[in-house]
Amino acid sequence: MEKPRTSSMSFGLLTDKNQRFFISQKFKYIDTKGGKMLREKRGMSEVITSVLIILLVIAAIVIVWGFVGPMLKKTSEDIGTGCVTVSTEITTASCADNMLKLTVKRNAGEADLKKIRVVITHDAGSDTFDKEVTMDELASRNLEVDVSGLTGVSKVEIAPIVAKSGGDDDVCSIQDSQEVTCA
């Protein structure tokens, strides 16, 4: 019987049916039949655990983004910047022959202005009229609104309506108002 290799640092020896095992405390090598030295794979489980944890975190991020991403996209389309950048004002307002005549000026500000919402306050409440306009920055347009069915017209207000990226229109808040009297 052949004697297994030994070292001054050995701490264990096991033989079984002509197979020799020798474990060195310093290098953690196993001597098998045929004299091949194999390194012990003790540290591999820690690496595999770390890789699995990283993969689980990435999978969780992908799953969460699958739900959150579409909501953020829809919300960002709904917000739009048109109402923040567009500015309009009434320069003149008068009433004659049951027609309210307005001159609306668009100030500097980048947005796709589609319409002007005209809100007319009268004795019975208020009515709104959306007027199609094409106005570049710093341009003015004359608008006319038929007020023949309204009595006691006292005030006119305007609000721009701008196009959003999704194709819908966004009605901005009232930007200007002026007192007016219609008989």
N, C-alpha and C positions, 0 to 999 in steps of 0.2 A: 504494500500500500504506500502510495506516495504521500509525502508530508505536505500539507498546505503551506502556502507562503505565509510568513508571519512578519510582524513588525514589532518594534519596541512599544508602539502605542496601541496594540490590539487590546480589545476587551471582550471579544466573543468569538467562538469558533463552533460551527455546526457542520456535521457531515451526514449525508443521507444517500444511500445507493450510489456510490462513487461520485457524488456531486459535492464539491467543496465550496463553502462560503466563508469568506473572510471579510470582516468589516473593520476598516481603519477609522479610528476616532477622529483623526486629524482631517482626512480628505473625504470621508464618507463614500468610499468606493466599495464595490462588491466584486469579489473574485469568484467567477463561476467556472464550471468545467470547461476546459480548453484554454484557460488562462486569460480570457478577455476581461478587461476592466470596464465596468459600466458605472457611470456617475449616478448617484441616488437622486431621484426626482422629487425631493421633498419640498422645494420652493415653488414648484409649478402650480400648486393649488392656489397660492396667493395671487399669482399673476392671472390665472383663469378667473378667479373671483373678481378681481379688479376690472377685467375686460367685460365680464357679464354685468357688473354694476353700471359701467359706462354705457353699454348697449341698452340697458333698461332705462337709463335717464334719457338717452336720445329717443327711444321709442315713446316715452312719456311726452317729451317735447313735441314730437310729430303728432301724436294723438290730440294733445291740447290745442296745437296750432290748427288742426283740422276743424275744430269748433270755433275758435276765436278769430281766425283769419277772415272767414266770410263776414262775420259780424263787423269787424273793423273796416273792411272794404265798403260795406253798405253804409256804415255810419259816416265814413269819410266822404262818400258821394253825397249823402244827405246834407252835410254841413256846407260845403261850397264856400268860396271866398267872394263871390259876386256881390252880395249885399254889404260886405265890409268895405269893398273898394269903390262901389258906385255911389255917386252923389248927385242929387237933382234939387232944383229949387224953382219956385214960381216967381217969375219976374213981373208979370202983370195978370190981373184977373178982372174981368168985367162981364156984365150981363146986359144983353139987349135982344129984343124980339124973341124971348124964350130960348135963347142960346147963351150958354156960359162959354166965354172965350178966354182961354188961358195961353200964356206964353211960358213954356217950361224950358229951363236951361239945364244942360248936363254939365257938371263940373268935371275936373280932371279925376280920373279913376278908371282902372281897367276892369271891364266886365262886358258881357254880351247882353246889352239892354234890349229886351224884346217888346215890352209894353210899359205903359204908365197907368197905374191904377188911380183913378180920380174918385175921391170920396166926397160927396156933397151932403152937407148937413142942412136940414130944412125943418119945418114945423112938425112934421110927422116922424122924424127920426133922421136916418141917413141912408143913402143909396150909393152903390159903387158901380163904376163904369171902367172897363179895361180898354184902353186905346192902344192900338198897334202903332209903334213908332220905330224909326230907324234913326238913331242919333249917334254921331261920333262924339268923342270927348270935346268939351267946350262949345258944343253946338246948341242952338235953340230951335224949338218947334212950336208952332201954333196948334192948339187943340181946341175942338169945339164939342160941347156936350149939350144935347137937347134937354132942357129942363121944363118943358111945357106942362108936364103932369105934376110938377112939384110946386108947392106954395111955401113962401117964407124962406127961401134959400138964404142962408146966413154965412156959411163958411165952406171953403173948398180946401181939400188936402190931397197931396200926391204921395204915392209910394211906387218906386221902381219895381219892375218884374224882370228878373234876369234868368238866363238859361243856365241850367246846371249841366254837369258832365254826363249825367245819366239820361239826358234828353228832356227831363221835366223842367218846369218853370218854378222859380223860387220867388215868392212875394216878400219883398223887404218891408221893413217897418216904415211908418209915415215919416217922411223927411222934411216936408215943409207944409205950411198951411197959410191961408190968407182969408181975411174977412171979405165978404162980397154980399151985395144986396141985389136980389132979383125981384122985380115987381110981378 
